[in-house]
């Protein structure tokens, strides 16, 4: 099942290594989070991810990163381009 983080990265066309560099961690760590692999993740890393992807916390917060299996139906918001195409 795709995680909220995976869905958001795909919707924005953002690559894992770009996110990793922006938040100051390794691409392997981002890959594990994107793929929903269980690991110890601290709240600070989750906060850095959310700060980068959704600073206003309008649609994503740390819970989506820390507990992705709780949000199987989560979908990223449509961008203006996606909305215009529909």
N, C-alpha and C positions, 0 to 999 in steps of 0.2 A: 504494500500500500504506500503510495507516495506521501511523503511528509509535507507539512505546510511550507517548510523551507525549500524543498525540492520544487513544489508547485510555483512558489514565488520566483525562484531563480529562473525557471523555464519561461514563465510569463514575461520576465524582463529581458530574457536573453543574456543573463549574467552568468559568467563562468565561475566555477568554484575557486580557481586560483586567484581571480580578481577579488572575490569576497575575502579570501584568506589574507591576501596582502593588505586589504583595506582595514581589516580588524586585527592584524598582527598575530596571526597564528598560521600553522602549517596547513597546506592543502589537504593532507591526509585527515586531519581533524575535521575540516569542513566536510569532506567526503563522507566520513562516518555519520555526521549529523544529518546531512542531506539524505542519506540512505537509511536513516532510522536505526543505526546500529547502537546498541546499548553501550554506554560508556559513562564514566564519571565526567560530568560537565559542570563547571562552576557557574554560578549565577552571573559573574562578571563577564564571562565569554558570551553567554546568552544575551546579556544587556548590550554588549558591543555589536553583536549581530543585528539586534533590533534597532539600535541607534543608527546603524548604517543603512538598513533597509527601510525603516519606518520610524524616523525620529519622533513624530507626533504620536506614535502608538495608536494610529487610527484603525488599523486592521491587523496588526501583528504585535504580540508582546512576548515576554520571556517564556510564558507557559507554552506557547506554540513550539518553542525550541526545546524546552526541557521535557515536555510530555507530548510528543507528536501523535502518539497513538490515541490520545483523547480527542483528537480533531480530525477524524477521517473524512468528514464532509467539508472541511475548510477549503475555500477557494480564494485566490487573490482577487483584488478588485480589478475591474477592467480599466484599461488606460483609455485616454481620449481617442487614440487611434483604433483600439478594439471596438469601442462604442460606435464610432463613425462607420466602421465596416459592417456592422450588423443592421 
